[in-house]
Amino acid sequence: MLFLSPRSEKSPQELGILPELEGFYRFDEKTPEVNAAFLFHGHLDHSAYISFINREIPVYCWKPTKITLQTLSEMRTVNLEFNVKDISFKFFRTGDTIALDDLEIEPLHVDHSVPGAYGFIIYTSNGAVVYTRILGLTERSLK
Ligand SMILES: [Zn+2]
């Protein structure tokens, strides 16, 4: 997969394949405009580029997802990908509730082809949003 690897720290952003989130990436010196990131599961298309995250932003995930990423970082040549050094991981599992500002986030184990895949119910002041990895439903659309 070397041909798919980024050539420089800024190349994914220059190609426009990363969302524009101020301060979200470690090469961006601005203050982060987000205060947390969530990994839904450990498949590499969802997790390998966590190495680009600003180390000030905590990353929430299921603990074995972090262990998988840590193992990959120890088994592979770490350069731009698979670098989890200094990332602040916080762990969740089904039954937990995570409070972030005025949001409450409830992780729920969902079916997927890798252990530890999670969806979330995100409780906001305007109702709940459900993220299941398959589709997102608002509380209104569930009625
Ligand atoms: Zn997956």
Residues whose N, C-alpha, C, O or C-beta is under 5 A from the ligand:
A	BS01	ZN	H43
